[in-house]
Amino acid sequence: MLGASTNEKTVGQQLRLAPGYRLHLFSDQVPNARFMAVTRSGDLLVSQPKLGQVSLLLTDRNGDGKSDGQRVLIDGLQRPHGLTLFEDWLYIAESNGVGRVPFDHSDGRIAGSYQKIVTGLADSGNHWTKTLDRGPDGWMYLSSGSTCNVCIEKDPHRATIMRFRPDGSNFQIYATGLRNSVGFDWSPRDGALYATDNGRDWLGNDFPPCELNRVEQGGFYGWPYANGDRVPDPDFGVGKGGEVQQKIAASIPPVFEFRAHNAPLGIHFLRSPEQPDAYRESALVALHGSWNRDVKDGYKVVALHWQQDGSIRTEDFMWGFLGADKSTVYGRPVDIAEDVRGNIYISDDYAGAVYRVQPGEASQNNVDAPVTNRPPISAPKKPLAIDGGAARQGAQIFERRDCARCHEKLPLKELSRKYTLKQLADYFDTPTPPMPNYGFSDSQKRALAHYLMEREIKGAGRQLEHYLP
């Protein structure tokens, strides 16, 4: 089992990549790694539903191919899964709803209080994960799988893709008949929404296929009455009345079929100009792998290429998670994320790992020597407008709480680079341990933020004076 002994040697000997790419083991310390999001600073957020938390993996700035460190960003959540970043908010799809929290991209920290904006969604039965992403139309999209293998759902929100506005308003069902569409993304070619879907079990090794659907608003995609290209389901479609037959006839068939039980999860269209021409605007899909099959199948990442005639061609992109004996499992890929520099991240919930795939030829076994990354690009900040009166009040708070005692060991550095005044004030709602939450009022938070910023500016001035002639 790779999860107990993941290391670069194992990865280098077992995992293989498509030509033109190189591989690093970015982190092997992310138990139950599921869905991901990349911050503006290039750090990686990873959901860990079984641990109830989201972790932050720092980008590789020292060029050794690994994350420069990681920490739990937020915990105490109800099986968090889907993640997306919009403006200065981190959105998290929990199994029973959606929440958001202010997020500071500059240093990868929570900058305020977590608030639920969608509540009341059920997470009973099978397929409790919720996946979340923001569409090009500005709506937030949310998928929810079925409660069962095959059944007539009582809850209209299950086996659907839904959407809502970023503040949680205008919640609506977007498409139905999708048994378990864990992954979805929008094509940069045609702007269409494409979603993977896991076919039902217990109909043999090779039926029904798993699906890729082109999802349209109001569309019905067949489940539970039909599987694949409108093939009537033996339990809920065959021999049923005219109403069911009409539903099957009106259902939208998949645009591509994966092998049965391959369990396609995350899908991501490659967008970075750093990608080779043959892969740019192609989609990568993580095949989590079969369990309901005599001989295991899947356990790899495939690339989908759209042809001129509209057909879709598939090829292996990353494989080796399943041993040559077809019984030994080394890993199970879940999700794919990409940053602006073309780094591709692939999560693995079986191994508790995240892999980084980069464009460029590998030196040996597709595992490359460390590379030097370019520094992140950041825009200059406006000068801080310090309120002297607020700063004086903040100094009294700082002294009264004896904050200096702790911060002699934990010095406060580069606050003005990491935070705006408002972000620093909001930080006191959810401070990083060991700092307690003092329950400051808004005016106290503002005063403390102004004092700390002023203190830093004056300290920098004294240091500068020391070196001036």
C-alpha positions in Angstrom: 0.0 0.0 0.0 1.6 3.3 -1.1 -0.2 5.3 1.5 2.0 3.8 4.3 5.3 4.2 2.5 5.0 6.9 -0.1 8.4 8.2 -1.2 10.1 9.6 -4.3 11.8 6.2 -5.1 8.4 4.4 -5.0 6.8 7.1 -7.1 9.7 7.1 -9.6 9.6 3.4 -10.0 5.9 3.0 -10.2 4.2 6.0 -11.8 4.5 7.0 -15.4 3.6 10.2 -17.4 2.8 11.2 -20.9 5.8 12.4 -22.9 6.7 16.0 -22.4 6.0 16.1 -18.6 8.0 15.5 -15.4 6.8 14.4 -12.0 7.4 15.3 -8.3 6.0 14.0 -5.1 4.7 17.4 -3.9 3.6 16.0 -0.5 3.0 12.6 1.1 1.4 14.0 4.3 -2.1 14.8 3.2 -4.4 12.0 4.5 -7.6 11.6 2.5 -6.6 14.3 0.0 -9.6 15.1 -2.2 -10.4 18.4 -4.0 -8.0 21.3 -4.5 -7.8 25.0 -5.4 -4.8 27.1 -6.2 -4.4 30.5 -4.5 -3.1 33.7 -6.2 0.2 33.2 -4.5 0.5 29.7 -6.0 -0.2 27.8 -2.7 -2.5 24.8 -2.8 -5.6 24.2 -0.8 -6.7 20.6 -0.3 -9.9 19.3 1.3 -9.7 16.3 3.7 -13.4 15.4 4.3 -12.7 12.5 6.7 -10.7 14.8 8.9 -13.2 17.6 8.6 -10.5 20.1 7.5 -8.9 22.0 4.6 -5.1 22.1 4.5 -2.8 24.6 2.8 0.4 23.4 1.0 2.9 26.1 0.4 4.2 26.5 -3.2 7.7 25.2 -4.0 9.8 28.4 -3.8 13.2 26.7 -3.1 13.0 24.5 -6.2 13.3 21.1 -4.6 10.0 19.8 -6.1 8.2 19.6 -2.8 5.8 21.8 -0.9 7.7 24.3 1.3 5.4 23.4 4.2 1.8 22.8 5.1 -0.6 23.5 7.8 -4.3 23.0 8.6 -6.1 26.1 7.4 -9.5 25.5 8.8 -11.1 22.5 10.7 -14.2 21.5 12.5 -16.1 21.2 9.2 -18.8 18.7 8.1 -16.9 16.5 5.6 -15.6 19.4 3.4 -15.0 18.5 -0.3 -15.3 21.0 -3.1 -13.3 24.3 -2.8 -13.2 27.4 -4.9 -11.7 30.9 -4.5 -13.5 34.0 -5.6 -12.3 37.6 -4.9 -11.1 37.4 -1.3 -13.3 34.5 -0.2 -12.7 30.8 0.1 -15.8 28.8 -0.6 -16.1 25.3 1.0 -18.7 22.7 0.1 -19.5 20.7 3.2 -21.6 17.6 2.9 -24.7 19.5 4.3 -24.2 22.9 2.7 -21.7 25.6 1.6 -19.8 28.1 3.7 -17.3 30.9 2.9 -14.5 32.6 4.8 -12.4 35.7 4.0 -9.0 34.5 2.8 -5.7 36.4 2.5 -3.9 35.2 -0.6 -0.7 37.0 0.3 0.1 34.7 3.2 -2.5 32.0 2.9 -4.4 32.7 6.1 -8.0 33.0 7.1 -8.8 36.7 7.5 -12.2 36.5 9.2 -15.1 34.4 10.4 -16.5 31.4 8.6 -20.2 31.7 7.6 -22.6 29.2 6.1 -24.4 30.7 3.0 -26.2 27.5 1.9 -27.8 25.2 4.5 -30.2 22.4 4.8 -28.8 20.0 2.2 -28.9 16.3 3.1 -25.8 14.2 3.3 -27.4 10.8 4.2 -26.8 7.6 2.3 -24.3 7.1 -0.5 -22.4 9.8 -2.4 -22.5 12.5 0.3 -19.7 14.6 -1.2 -20.5 18.0 -2.6 -18.3 19.6 -5.3 -18.2 23.3 -5.9 -16.9 25.7 -8.5 -17.6 29.1 -10.0 -18.8 29.2 -13.5 -17.8 31.8 -16.2 -21.3 33.3 -15.8 -20.6 34.3 -12.2 -22.8 31.6 -10.6 -21.5 29.1 -8.0 -22.2 25.5 -9.2 -22.7 22.6 -6.7 -23.1 18.9 -7.4 -24.7 16.3 -5.1 -24.8 12.6 -5.7 -27.5 10.1 -5.2 -28.4 8.5 -1.8 -28.3 5.0 -3.3 -27.0 2.8 -6.1 -30.2 3.1 -8.0 -33.6 4.4 -6.7 -36.2 7.0 -7.1 -34.9 9.9 -5.0 -37.3 11.6 -2.5 -34.9 14.6 -2.1 -35.0 16.7 -5.3 -31.5 18.1 -4.6 -29.8 14.6 -4.8 -28.4 13.3 -8.1 -28.2 16.9 -9.5 -26.1 19.9 -10.3 -27.4 23.1 -8.6 -26.3 26.7 -8.7 -26.6 29.9 -6.6 -25.2 33.4 -6.4 -21.9 34.0 -4.6 -23.8 35.3 -1.5 -25.9 32.1 -1.4 -29.1 33.7 -2.9 -31.1 32.4 -5.9 -30.4 28.8 -5.1 -31.8 26.5 -7.9 -31.5 23.1 -9.5 -29.6 23.3 -12.8 -29.7 19.7 -14.2 -31.0 16.4 -13.0 -30.6 12.6 -13.6 -26.9 12.7 -12.7 -26.2 9.8 -10.4 -22.9 11.1 -9.0 -21.2 13.9 -10.9 -18.3 14.5 -8.6 -16.2 16.5 -11.0 -17.1 19.3 -13.5 -15.4 22.1 -15.4 -16.0 24.5 -18.3 -14.3 24.0 -21.6 -12.2 27.0 -22.8 -13.1 26.0 -26.4 -16.9 26.3 -26.3 -17.6 27.5 -22.7 -19.8 24.5 -22.1 -20.1 22.8 -18.7 -18.8 19.2 -18.7 -19.3 16.8 -15.8 -18.1 13.3 -15.1 -20.7 10.8 -13.8 -20.3 7.4 -12.1 -22.5 4.6 -13.5 -24.5 2.3 -11.2 -23.2 -1.0 -9.8 -24.2 -4.7 -9.9 -24.9 -5.1 -13.6 -21.7 -7.0 -14.4 -18.0 -6.1 -15.1 -18.6 -4.1 -18.3 -21.9 -2.3 -17.9 -23.0 0.4 -17.5 -20.3 2.8 -18.7 -19.3 5.8 -16.6 -20.0 9.0 -18.4 -18.9 12.5 -19.4 -21.9 14.7 -19.9 -22.3 18.1 -21.6 -24.5 19.7 -19.0 -27.2 22.1 -20.0 -29.6 24.1 -17.9 -32.8 22.1 -17.4 -31.3 18.9 -18.9 -32.2 15.5 -17.7 -29.4 12.8 -18.0 -31.3 9.5 -17.5 -30.6 8.2 -14.0 -32.2 6.1 -12.6 -34.3 5.1 -15.6 -31.5 4.7 -18.2 -27.7 4.1 -18.3 -25.2 5.2 -21.0 -26.8 6.1 -24.3 -30.5 5.8 -23.2 -30.2 2.0 -22.4 -33.2 1.3 -20.1 -32.2 0.3 -16.6 -33.3 -3.3 -15.7 -34.8 -2.2 -12.4 -36.4 1.2 -13.2 -36.6 1.3 -17.0 -37.3 -2.1 -18.6 -41.0 -2.9 -18.8 -42.1 0.4 -17.2 -44.9 2.5 -18.5 -45.1 5.2 -21.1 -44.1 8.1 -18.8 -40.8 6.4 -18.0 -40.2 5.6 -21.6 -40.8 9.3 -22.5 -38.3 10.3 -19.8 -35.7 8.0 -21.3 -36.3 9.2 -24.8 -36.0 12.8 -23.7 -32.8 12.2 -21.7 -29.5 13.6 -22.9 -26.9 10.9 -23.7 -23.3 11.2 -22.7 -20.8 12.8 -25.0 -18.2 10.3 -24.0 -18.3 6.9 -22.2 -15.6 5.7 -19.9 -15.1 2.0 -19.1 -17.6 0.6 -16.6 -16.7 1.1 -12.9 -13.6 3.3 -13.7 -15.2 6.0 -11.4 -14.2 9.3 -13.1 -14.0 12.0 -10.5 -12.1 15.3 -11.0 -12.0 16.9 -14.4 -9.9 19.9 -15.4 -9.4 21.6 -18.8 -5.8 22.7 -19.1 -5.5 26.4 -19.7 -2.0 27.6 -19.0 0.0 28.7 -22.1 2.9 26.8 -20.6 1.2 23.5 -21.6 2.4 21.7 -24.7 0.2 22.5 -27.8 -1.0 18.9 -27.9 -2.6 19.2 -24.4 -3.7 22.8 -24.1 -7.5 23.0 -23.8 -7.6 19.2 -23.4 -9.3 17.8 -20.3 -7.6 15.7 -17.7 -9.8 13.3 -15.8 -8.9 11.3 -12.6 -10.2 7.7 -12.8 -10.4 6.7 -9.1 -10.7 3.0 -10.0 -13.1 0.2 -9.7 -14.3 -1.7 -6.7 -17.4 -3.5 -8.1 -15.4 -5.5 -10.8 -13.7 -8.9 -10.9 -10.5 -7.4 -12.3 -9.6 -3.9 -11.2 -9.6 -1.2 -13.8 -9.1 2.6 -13.9 -6.6 3.9 -11.3 -5.1 6.5 -13.6 -5.4 10.0 -15.1 -6.5 10.2 -18.7 -6.4 13.1 -21.2 -9.5 13.8 -23.4 -8.8 15.5 -26.7 -11.7 17.1 -28.7 -11.3 16.4 -32.5 -12.4 18.6 -35.4 -15.5 16.4 -36.0 -16.6 16.8 -32.3 -15.5 13.3 -31.3 -13.4 12.8 -28.2 -10.1 10.8 -28.2 -8.6 9.5 -24.9 -5.1 8.6 -23.9 -3.3 7.8 -20.7 -1.7 10.8 -19.0 -0.5 9.4 -15.7 -0.7 5.8 -14.8 0.9 3.1 -12.6 -1.4 3.5 -9.6 -2.5 -0.1 -10.4 0.2 -2.8 -10.4 0.9 -5.0 -13.3 -0.9 -7.9 -11.5 -4.1 -5.9 -11.6 -4.6 -6.5 -7.9 -2.0 -4.3 -6.1 -3.2 -0.7 -5.7 -0.6 2.0 -5.1 -2.9 5.0 -5.3 -6.3 6.4 -6.4 -6.3 9.8 -8.2 -9.1 12.1 -7.2 -8.8 15.7 -8.5 -6.7 17.9 -10.8 -5.7 21.5 -10.4 -3.5 23.8 -12.5 -1.7 27.0 -11.7 -0.8 29.8 -14.2 2.7 28.5 -14.7 1.4 25.2 -15.9 2.1 23.2 -12.8 -0.5 20.4 -12.6 -1.5 19.0 -9.2 -3.1 15.6 -8.7 -4.5 14.5 -5.4 -4.6 10.9 -4.2 -6.8 10.0 -1.3 -5.5 6.4 -1.0 -1.9 7.4 -0.6 -2.6 10.6 1.2 -0.5 12.4 -1.4 -0.4 15.2 -3.9 1.8 15.0 -7.0 3.0 17.9 -9.1 3.3 17.4 -12.9 5.2 20.0 -14.9 5.7 20.6 -18.6 9.2 19.6 -19.7 11.2 16.5 -20.3 12.0 14.3 -17.3 15.6 13.3 -16.5 14.8 9.7 -15.6 11.6 7.7 -14.9 9.6 10.9 -15.3 10.9 12.1 -11.9 12.9 15.2 -12.5 15.7 16.9 -10.6 14.7 20.1 -8.6 13.8 23.1 -10.7 13.9 26.8 -9.8 10.6 28.5 -10.0 10.2 32.1 -10.8 9.1 34.3 -7.9 5.4 35.1 -7.6 4.3 38.4 -9.2 2.6 40.8 -6.9 1.3 44.4 -7.4 2.6 47.1 -5.1 0.2 48.1 -2.3 -1.1 51.5 -1.6 0.4 53.4 1.4 -1.3 52.6 4.7 -3.4 55.4 6.1 -2.8 55.1 9.8 -5.3 56.7 12.2 -3.2 58.1 15.1 -6.1 58.1 17.6 -6.9 54.5 16.8 -3.3 53.5 17.1 -3.0 55.0 20.5 -6.1 53.0 21.6 -4.5 49.9 20.1 -1.3 50.5 22.1 -3.3 50.4 25.3 -5.0 47.2 24.3 -1.6 45.7 23.4 -0.2 46.7 26.8 -3.2 45.7 28.8 -3.3 42.1 27.3 0.5 41.9 27.8 0.9 40.9 24.2 4.6 41.7 24.2 5.3 38.8 26.5 4.3 36.2 23.8 5.6 38.2 20.8 9.1 38.4 22.2 9.3 34.7 21.1 6.9 35.1 18.2 7.9 38.4 16.6 5.4 40.2 14.3 7.0 40.6 10.9 6.0 42.0 7.5 2.4 42.7 8.6 2.0 45.4 6.0 3.1 43.0 3.2 0.7 40.3 4.3 -2.4 42.3 5.3 -4.4 45.4 4.6 -5.7 47.2 7.7 -9.1 45.6 7.3 -7.7 42.1 6.8 -5.6 42.4 9.9 -8.5 43.7 11.9 -10.6 40.7 10.7 -7.8 38.3 11.5 -8.5 38.8 15.2 -11.9 36.9 14.8 -10.0 33.7 14.0 -6.5 34.1 15.2 -3.8 31.4 14.7 -3.0 29.5 17.9 -1.5 30.1 20.4 -3.1 33.5 20.2 -6.6 33.2 21.9 -9.7 34.8 20.5 -10.3 37.7 22.9 -13.7 38.6 21.4 -12.6 42.1 20.4 -15.3 44.5 19.3 -15.0 46.0 15.8 -13.5 49.2 17.2 -10.9 47.3 19.3 -9.9 45.2 16.3 -9.5 48.3 14.2 -7.5 50.0 16.9 -5.1 47.1 17.3 -4.6 46.8 13.6 -3.7 50.4 13.3 -1.3 50.2 16.3 0.5 47.1 14.9 0.9 48.6 11.5 2.1 51.9 12.9 4.6 50.1 15.1 6.0 48.2 12.1 6.3 51.4 10.0 8.1 53.2 12.9 10.4 50.2 13.5 11.3 50.1 9.8 12.0 53.8 9.9 14.4 53.4 12.9 16.2 50.6 11.1 16.6 52.8 8.0 17.9 55.7 10.1 20.6 53.5 11.5 22.0 52.9 8.0 21.6 56.4 6.6 24.7 58.6 6.4 
